[in-house]
Amino acid sequence: MKRKTFFTLIIMAFVLSFFVTPVGYWGKVWLMRLFASPPEIVAVDERIKIDGYDWKLKDANWDFFNLNESKGKVLFIHFWASWNTPSAAELNGIQTLYDAYSDRVDFYIVTNEEREPVEEFMAKNKYTFPVTYRIVGEGAPFEIPKIQGTYIIDDNGEIIVNSQETHDWDSATVTQLLDSITAKS
């Protein structure tokens, strides 16, 4: 076999691996993380205040609770699904944020999946942030994204970040934002 043919086959196998093997899944996650940018912060004059905190959810133990318990606190609310590649790409940065800010920010990492696949995904990836389960059909004080999305809400209930895209949550932009809004609360 000629050298050129050999290298062509190697390149084709590499590209094909992104479509038919687990290597492709982790490759896509890695590429999304690599090219993720920090989220845009909503301009002060364009910020919207949420309608309230009355939103019923379930915790990891499947017990009901209400978002009212976080009224007056800084919130990081992220919607995700374990099967969604862009969601998976964001979770490492969210874990880093949770490790650094869990004492000053209430984190709600929200899914509408069943417990079993979520617990398996969390254990496999060694994530320790708390998972919140959404009750489908239950009204929320803001728009629920179709699959993924993130809100950062200050202690006055104003939406400071409203993103439906994949972002780098462990960025200087986000840490500076959280430092500034948690310093006043």
C-alpha positions in Angstrom: 0.0 0.0 0.0 1.3 3.4 -0.9 2.1 5.9 1.8 -0.4 8.4 0.5 -3.2 5.8 0.5 -2.3 4.8 4.1 -2.5 8.4 5.4 -5.7 9.0 3.5 -7.2 5.9 5.2 -6.0 7.1 8.6 -7.6 10.5 8.1 -10.9 8.9 6.9 -11.0 6.6 9.9 -10.4 9.6 12.2 -13.2 11.6 10.6 -15.5 8.6 10.6 -14.8 8.0 14.3 -16.6 11.3 15.0 -19.8 9.9 13.6 -19.9 6.3 14.8 -17.9 5.9 18.0 -17.9 7.3 21.5 -14.6 9.1 20.5 -16.8 11.3 18.3 -19.0 12.3 21.2 -16.1 13.3 23.4 -14.4 14.9 20.5 -17.5 17.1 19.8 -17.7 18.0 23.5 -14.1 18.9 23.6 -14.4 21.1 20.4 -17.5 22.8 21.8 -15.6 23.6 25.0 -12.6 24.8 23.0 -14.6 27.2 21.0 -17.1 28.3 23.6 -17.2 32.0 24.4 -18.3 33.8 27.6 -22.0 34.7 27.7 -23.2 38.2 27.0 -24.3 40.2 30.0 -27.6 42.0 29.6 -27.2 45.8 29.5 -28.4 47.5 32.7 -31.2 49.4 30.9 -32.4 46.2 29.2 -32.7 43.9 32.3 -36.0 42.4 33.1 -37.2 41.5 36.6 -38.7 38.1 37.0 -42.4 37.9 37.9 -41.7 36.2 41.2 -40.2 33.1 42.7 -43.2 30.8 42.8 -41.8 27.7 40.9 -42.3 24.2 42.2 -39.4 21.8 41.5 -37.9 18.5 42.8 -34.6 18.0 44.4 -32.2 15.0 43.9 -34.1 13.1 46.5 -37.3 13.6 44.6 -38.7 15.9 47.3 -40.8 18.9 46.2 -39.5 22.4 47.0 -40.2 26.0 45.8 -37.8 28.5 44.3 -39.2 30.9 46.9 -36.5 29.7 49.2 -34.0 31.5 47.0 -35.8 34.9 47.0 -33.3 37.7 47.6 -30.3 35.6 46.6 -28.1 35.4 43.4 -29.3 32.5 41.2 -27.5 30.5 38.6 -30.2 28.5 36.7 -29.0 26.2 34.0 -31.3 23.9 31.9 -29.7 20.8 30.5 -30.2 17.3 29.3 -27.7 14.4 29.7 -28.2 13.3 26.0 -27.6 16.8 24.6 -23.9 17.3 23.5 -23.9 21.1 23.9 -25.3 20.7 27.4 -22.5 18.2 28.3 -19.9 20.6 27.0 -21.0 23.3 29.5 -21.1 21.2 32.6 -17.4 21.2 33.4 -17.4 25.0 33.6 -20.5 25.0 35.7 -18.9 22.5 38.1 -16.0 24.8 38.5 -18.3 27.7 39.1 -20.3 25.7 41.6 -17.1 24.7 43.5 -16.1 28.4 43.7 -19.5 30.1 44.4 -21.8 27.6 46.0 -21.6 29.5 49.3 -22.7 32.8 47.7 -24.9 31.7 44.7 -27.9 29.3 44.6 -27.3 26.9 41.8 -30.2 25.2 40.0 -29.0 22.8 37.4 -32.4 21.8 36.0 -33.5 18.9 33.8 -36.8 17.3 32.9 -35.3 13.8 32.6 -35.9 10.8 34.8 -33.6 10.3 37.8 -31.8 7.1 36.6 -30.0 8.4 33.5 -29.2 11.7 35.2 -27.7 9.9 38.2 -25.7 7.7 35.9 -24.4 10.7 33.9 -23.5 12.6 37.1 -21.6 9.6 38.5 -19.8 8.9 35.2 -18.6 12.5 34.9 -17.9 13.0 38.7 -20.1 16.1 38.9 -21.1 17.2 42.4 -23.4 20.1 41.8 -27.0 19.5 42.8 -29.5 18.5 40.1 -32.9 20.0 40.2 -35.8 18.2 38.4 -38.3 20.3 36.6 -42.0 19.4 36.8 -43.2 19.5 33.2 -46.2 21.8 32.9 -45.4 23.7 36.1 -45.2 27.4 35.4 -41.9 29.3 35.9 -41.2 33.0 36.5 -39.3 33.1 33.2 -39.3 31.4 29.8 -38.2 27.8 30.0 -35.8 26.9 27.1 -36.5 23.9 24.9 -33.4 22.0 25.9 -30.5 24.1 27.2 -30.3 27.7 28.5 -28.9 29.6 31.4 -30.1 32.5 33.5 -28.1 34.4 36.1 -30.4 36.4 38.3 -29.3 39.0 40.8 -30.6 39.3 44.4 -33.2 41.9 43.2 -34.6 39.4 40.7 -33.2 41.0 37.6 -32.0 38.7 34.8 -28.4 39.6 34.2 -27.5 36.7 31.8 -30.1 35.1 29.5 -28.4 32.6 27.2 -29.7 29.8 25.0 -26.3 28.9 23.6 -23.2 27.0 24.6 -20.8 29.1 26.7 -17.7 29.0 28.8 -19.1 29.4 32.3 -15.6 29.2 33.8 -14.5 32.5 32.3 -13.2 35.8 33.6 -16.4 37.5 32.4 -18.6 35.2 34.5 -16.4 35.2 37.6 -16.1 39.0 37.6 -19.9 39.3 37.2 -20.5 36.9 40.1 -17.9 38.6 42.2 -19.6 42.0 41.6 -23.2 40.9 42.2 -22.4 38.7 45.3 -20.3 41.5 46.9 -23.3 43.7 47.3 -25.7 41.0 48.5 
